[in-house]
Amino acid sequence: MEIYKPEKIDSMPSKKIYLARAGAIYSKILYNSTLNEIANKIYLLALNGANPVVYWEMFNKEQLSEFDIPAKYRNHEKFLIFLSTLGTEMDKEIERLPTNSTSEAALLDAWGSEAVEKLNDSFEKYFKNVHKVRLTMRFSPGYEDLEITRNKSYVGLLGIEDKITVLDSGLMIPRKSTSCIAAIIE
């Protein structure tokens, strides 16, 4: 298992994107000083709480169960499996927000979701550059024919059971974590 530990900036979503995920209209927040102040506060809180890291490894097809590979990628021979997380501090930050501040919790949750996607994009760019390969589109458990419970398999394959907990439902803790598979095209 390899580890990619980027600078925090490599997982920072744009303010506009994170607010859109939260269902907010950026221009309305931008010109409302109270809402803008809350959005900025949450952005900084999230940035301080994020500890982005990606655990990854390359696998040959024979090393994986057929259930670990989406049907549309089964004609490929080599795969990249990676798990991105913002760490446990993000979960703690969401829990620390007062219960009367659901809007702030929603904003922080949206920031975390967008930050994990940005982290995935950053890692893929890094991986392709270093290994001089192309990748298929990444695919996460829970989509199409790849059961969400495959998260447990991916965590096991990467040997990071001490870092990521996978519930029986397939959901992971820390919550702002995602696992992905992509076929490697050399």
Stockholm file with secondary structure:
# STOCKHOLM 1.0

chainA/1-186         MEIYKPEKIDSMPSKKIYLARAGAIYSKILYNSTLNEIANKIYLLALNGANPVVYWEMFNKEQLSEFDIPAKYRNHEKFLIFLSTLGTEMDKEIERLPTNSTSEAALLDAWGSEAVEKLNDSFEKYFKNVHKVRLTMRFSPGYEDLEITRNKSYVGLLGIEDKITVLDSGLMIPRKSTSCIAAIIE
#=GR chainA/1-186 SS CEEECCCGGGGCCCHHHHHHHTTCCHHHHHTCHHHHHHHHHHHHHHHHHCCCEEEEEEEEGGGSCGGGSCGGGTTCSEEEEEEEECCHHHHHHHHHSCTTCHHHHHHHHHHHHHHHHHHHHHHHHHHHHHHTCEECCCBCTTSTTSCTTHHHHHHHHHTCTTTCEECTTSCEESSSEEEEEEEEEC
#=GC SS_cons         CEEECCCGGGGCCCHHHHHHHTTCCHHHHHTCHHHHHHHHHHHHHHHHHCCCEEEEEEEEGGGSCGGGSCGGGTTCSEEEEEEEECCHHHHHHHHHSCTTCHHHHHHHHHHHHHHHHHHHHHHHHHHHHHHTCEECCCBCTTSTTSCTTHHHHHHHHHTCTTTCEECTTSCEESSSEEEEEEEEEC
//
